[in-house]
């Protein structure tokens, strides 16, 4: 399935989830979601909010919530910031050679 930019107007949540899937396929971790004023209004309508409550807002599963920022200036659409996935650490075992083994 391909998701196109004009389709974001139909569902902001699906647009966010599609972008997050693409980011995770690239081996990155989503860090922050930014929405312009128009998409903030669409997101609020989908959530059933009449106003934006104070405090930080998060999107996604409870084990890995992603901060969401509303009414971002100088942009249009949905932006998801990402960072590289943390590298697994290697631990040396007594029987392991000098390169180590993945634990």
N, C-alpha and C positions, 0 to 999 in steps of 0.2 A: 504494500500500500504506500502510495506517495501522498504526502500532505503538502498542499500548496499554500502560499502566503494568503491569497484571498479567502481561503477556507477558514482562516483564523477568526474571521468575523462570525462564523457559524458557531464555533465553540472555542473559547479561550483555553479551557482545560485540556482539550484534545491537542491543541497546538503546543501547549507547554509539555505535555507528556510525550508527544512525537519528537520534539527537540531534545528532551532528556534522553530518549531512547537512542537518538543519533549520537549524542555526546558519549553515552556509555559504550556504544559500539566502537568508538574511537579510542577507548581506554582511558577516558577522562572522568572526573567526578564533578557533577553539578554543584556549584557553590552558592550562587545567588541568581534570583529571577528578577528581572526588571520589566515593568509594564508602563507604556505611555498612558496618557490620560484617557484616550479612547478605549484601550484594552483594559484599563482599570475599571472603567464603567461597565464594560462587558463582563469582567470577572465578578464584580459586585452583584450584577444582575443574576449571574449563574449561581452564586452563593446565597442569594436572597438577602443581601445586606443593603440597608438604606444609607449607611455611612461607614467610613473606615474607622474602626476602633483604634484607640491609642495603643502604643506598645509595638513590639516586634511581631511580625506575622510570618508564619511558616507554612510551607506546602510540602506534601509528600508523606511518606510513611513515618511513623513515630520513631523507628529505629535510625532514620537518617533524614531529619527535617531540613528543608532548604529555605533559607530566608528569602522573603519576597518583598520587593520595594515597589510602591505604587506612585503614580503620577510623576514619572521621571521626565525631566525636561530635555530638550534637544535630542529627542529620539522618537521613532515611530515604530510601533509593533511590540513584539516580545523578544527580549534578549535574555539569554541564559549564560552566565559566566561560569567557566569551568577551570579546573586545575588538574594537573597530572595525578594519576592514582599513586598513592604512596607505595614505595618499593618494599617488598617483603625482606625482612632481615634474615641473614644466614647465621646459624649458630654452629659452633664447632662441637662435635662429640669426641669422646676419648678415642673411639675407633675410627673416626673420620680422617680423611687425608687433609692436607692444608687448605684446600679450596672450601671445605665445609659442605654441609648438606642442608637441604631445606627441611625445616622442622614444621 
